[in-house]
């Protein structure tokens, strides 16, 4: 929806083919972070890409609200990655130093002691050894963001077609014929932004999308009085006052169910971070599948076999939404390819090693 919104904003006639509500919904199941810290420790291009997108978020959120009338609840006052271990904090701080040195730009962060964390969040538990604080981080409401993008897109003249599972894509004489359950659609350009569905769609237009599912499980509590101003990597308080808790990465294929064992582990860790959560009622839980490449980085690609076919996939769709609606959409419209994304082509997975 970010790409579609950007294309419609650029004046293009855009139709989104949405498979329906019986498929995997990472857009509705994610944690809602606009997150920079720690990303790209081994790949400066990704650190730079995440940093620049997060910097665009205040303007992007204001524009979405103005166009759609939906407030996305962006709060970008900084975020904390808390730990129960001093050695872990030392390792994370080393990663932050490496990212800062590789970027050669302002990349602020603080290593906070347990007392310093408690001074900012008095409710933190005694087991917390400290945190890495980045003033660049924040969070939004994923559901409000989705609603805002859809409304902004349709207000710009975009068409959303639901229940349109793509069965085949044919390319002839510079035009794509997309066969769906809702009929046949024609287009001069197409963008594959179907998450895990890109695995099936990409080969239809000569592209490659080696993405795999990684399950995350999330708990949501009843509303509480505000106490957590800063989002953390595992616990955040939403604009409505509920606490959202997520701390799992599971390789279980396409199973998006929840398990008592994993939810119990997540809940126990949340209590260690914030003991006041021990008596709070949980009202909802769900599982959702991340869209992951083997190296954790996005894929932005364009087909040589079928010019006009683009591939966009990542697991940080909220952090990178400002770029997807901006630089990526501009590129699809014919602008120069954004700096640094050449390293995100799918051919990086085709590197072969020679043997003697």
Phi, psi and omega in degrees: 000330177296314179295315180299318178299314180297321179292319178294322178297330179280001176093009180277152175272114192234134171239129176261124175267110181251126189295323180136182186274001181259021180239177182291136189235071177300328181299324181268346188255002188273181190269342174086018182274140164256098198235135181242315191301134177084349183279129176087026179300330179253005182210095183303328180299323180287321176300315180294319180296316179292317181299314183290326177292316179299325180294335180276350190297319180302315178292320180296315180296319180296320179295316180299316179298319180295320183281329188252337186079010181248122177279124185271359177060045175289129171230116185235059182262006182112160180220156182241138170248102187269153181219154174265005188225130176294323181294323177294319177298320178297319178295317179296319179297324176297320176298317181296321177297318180296319178297313180301316181293323182288329181280325183068024179228175179296121181221075190286144171199162176229141168265114184261137173284172178301319180294322180291323175295316182294329178294330179269326179228090184301337185279359183294149185279162183290342180280346181289122182277339182158192182202157166263123180250128175240124179288355183273347188270162178189197180203161177224174171274116180300321182289320177293322177298314179299315179298320180294318179296316180296315181293317178297319178298311181291326176296333178273003178098004178289154181242126178254118180250111182265160183068024184254068177295127182280125180262329180197152174232122178247145180236120179217130173051045175078013180228142178260135172249115184253113181265123182230174176292344178260009179117190184259133179237144179244146179203150175278335177220147175226150177236122176270108180226047189258022178060231180295337176294343178297338178301321181275321186285322187304313181298340179295338182234025175075024179246172184226127181228079181281074180251148181229151178279139172229115187282141168235143177245144186227140173248146175230132182263176170294168178293143178229161171298142182302129174220342187246089182289324184262128173292147173244171184292340185237342181221132174215154175253127185279173179297336178274353177100353179283158178257127178253130186233127178208129184200058180211145174221109188235132176266089184231025181069220184264027178270110181256023180284169173258157177229141180299321182298312183287320178297325177296318178297316179299316181296318180297318178295321179298320177295326178292322176292315185222093184303334180296346179284350185301326184256010183273142180281135172272131183250339180210156173209147177205164172244149178214155185254120172291155177255100191242137166269167184294333178260359176085000184257163183291170167238123170237118187214160176227141186280134171276326181289322182231079182306134183105356176258126182240153178235129178227119177207143178195171175253003178242054186295335178279310178305319185268006184299323181296322176288322180294324177280345183249268188299320181291316178297321177298319178299315179297327178284351177120000179285171179298142178301133181301143179301136173091345184275356177302328181284356179259013175290153183291342182293350176294340179273000184255010181295127180250143178258140181270150178235148180268000000 
